[in-house]
Every structure is written in C-alpha cells, then in structure tokens.
Amino acid sequence: MSGKAGGNGGASDSGTVPEDGRSGSLEVLQKLRVVIRAAQRHSLWIEKQCGVNGAQLWIMQELAEAPGLRVGQVTALLAIRQATTSNLLEGLVRKGFVVKTRDPADQRVVKLFLSAEGQALLEAAPKPARGLLPEALAKLEPAHLTRLNAGLGGLLSSIEVIDESFGLQPLPFTL
C-alpha cells in the first residue's frame, strides 16, 4: 500500500512516506478505508438489489436459520439495541417479509418468521446476507480475531472522546 522512504528519513521524490512511524499508521489507515468502503459498497448493492438495507437482510438470514426467534434474541445476534431491532423489524413486517406471531403457550411472547416473500428475497439476495464485515470476522482464525480485537481495543483507547454505545449501533451505511 504505502511505500517506504530511503534511509534519509525524509520523503523521497516517489511520494513515499518518511520512516518516522507514520508509514505503519498510514498503511493501517488505508486498510481500514478499504474494509469500510468494501462493506459500504456491499451494503449499497444489497439495498439496490433487494429493497431492504443490510441490517434487515442480516435479520432475515438469522430468521431463516432459526425460525421463531424473539426480538431480544435477534438483538443479541446482531449486537445492537433492542429499539433499533424493533425499528428494522417493523420495516420488514410492513413490506411483508417477516411475520410476527404470538406463542400459543404464552401470548406475551412474539415470535418472528420469514414469510414466503421474505424467503424468496433472501434466496435471491447478494451474499453474504449477514454483511461483508460480520462474515469476514466469523471466518478469521480465533488467534487472528483475538489479535485484531486487542489492536482495535488499543486504537479505541487512544481516542480521547469515545462513546461506547456506538458499538450497539449498525454502521450508518447498513441502515
């Protein structure tokens, strides 16, 4: 990605970065940009192809794999706020892709199912239905995931003003 400068410590005529520690951080920045933009492009592709956003398609995938989930269970699977899950689900219910039913044994419990239309949409949707980032992270070897988590923790600790609740919000381009 980024080139390395010669031993003089300054930028060379080829536009490379000085060897003062910035080279590594700029290389990481470029990789983060690639990851974020790839995820963004995938999400936009989903929305154009399906008419639902990336987070909604992820919900549909979870319901296809485990019909009858409750809202709280979907919330946990996506690691988002329950209010966000409810809003995403309402859009899917309005479009006829998800059906809510009451549990006959306990009328307080609402279970979620894909409709036939929802199943058809999911089958025709671009893959991965959970989104590029969740699927890529799930494919990482445990040791790599642990190192990435530690590195991101270090990055977050170096940011002066941070709102931990951001971790419970879908990325803006998936909504």
Phi, psi and omega in degrees: 000286179262148179276174179243143180280163175291183186286003183277353177082355180248169178290140178272174180293343182278001177086015179283166185267144178299153179276061181239023180097340180287332182303311180297317182291325178289326177295318177296317178303315180298319180294320176299319177299317180298314181299311183295316181291325176296316178296319179297315181297318178298317180297317178296322178297317177302311183298319179293321183283326192246335185081008173235159180275172184300319180294322179293321178295323177299316177301316181298321178297317179296320180290329177293323182278334181217076180301143177092012176298154173263164182304316181298325178290319177297318178304315181293321181294328180265351181056051178229177179287149180296324178297322178294316178301314180300317179296317178297318180294320179301320177297320179291323178293315179301322181279354178084015181269337180231143179241133175260134176227150176273141177290124181300329181283333181212100185298345178284340185269125177255128178250150186246138180220149171285141172279173176300321178294321178295319178297317180296318179297316181298318180295327181271350187288153174301147179254152359281139183292332179285347182107157184297312183292310179302320181290318179296318179296322180293335181276346181294145173296146182307321181294321178293319179296320178297315179294319178297316179300316179295318179296317178292325175299318177296319178298313180298323181290342179270355177270124188295313182246113182227142177247106183299337181292344176301332180293345179258014179243134175300154175301142186303327182280356176266357181259000000 
